[in-house]
Amino acid sequence: MAFNLMIIYPNGSEAHFDMEYYLGTHMPRVENIWRPLGLVHWKVIHFNAPGRQGEDNDDDRGAQGCSSSKCSSSIGNILTFQSEACYQNAMQCAAAKDICSNTARFSDQQPILITGATVALGPLG
């Protein structure tokens, strides 16, 4: 079964996150290094993005209904690996330390890491 790494970058009044660097430099590098080790896909989420899907509102609330300044997390990334063994191999590869230490280039917040196996995945549509 697939194994997931969720990385959450906390929000705060002074928090900084460079999305352009993250998407344009960091994640392509992560993909190039970890795809051969079993990375299947990744997804970046802006938790406090304005508006709610399917609603026409112009306030600054995200899907959780919180304002940008009050959400405890602003950016998340879910990386999915083929298996827990693939995840472990990726985290122990020679480039993993460099990937993880690169955080300071795009965020001034210490990320929260959560891991777990996919239990079920339902078809949509």
Secondary structure, DSSP 8 states (H G I E B T S, - for coil): --EEEEEEEE--TT--B-HHHIIIIIHHHHHHHHGGGTEEEEEEEETT-SS-TT----SSB-TTS-BTTT-SEEEEEEEEESSHHHHHHHHHSTTHHHHHHGGGGTBSS--EEEEEE--------
